[in-house]
Each structure stands twice: as C-alpha cells, then as structure tokens.
Amino acid sequence: MAQGELKDATDIKRILKDQFGEILEEMLEAELDEELGYTKYNYKNKKTVNS
C-alpha cells in the first residue's frame, strides 16, 4: 500500500485473494474432512454413509 500499488477496489481484491486464498481453501477442506469423518482421498476407510 505504501508503494502506491493500489489504485482501486480490484487491486485490493487481487491482493487479498493472493494472500488468503490458499489458507481459506485449506481451512474449508479440513472442515469438510472433519464433518465427513474421512479425508478427500481416503474413501476406502470411511465409517459413514455420508459422502
């Protein structure tokens, strides 16, 4: 911001997406794993009918 890289809301959106996109995706995947009771690729060991 101090370097004047931000000119409009699109620039802010781009920077936030770059910084937080991967973190948010990992958090959502972990939440889904917890809810389903198994990880994304561990379908053989699932102990639930929820898929």
Summary of the structure (lengths in Angstrom):
residues: 51
radius of gyration: 17.9
end to end distance: 43.8
largest distance: 53.2
contacts: 86
relative contact order: 0.10
helix: 61%
strand: 0%
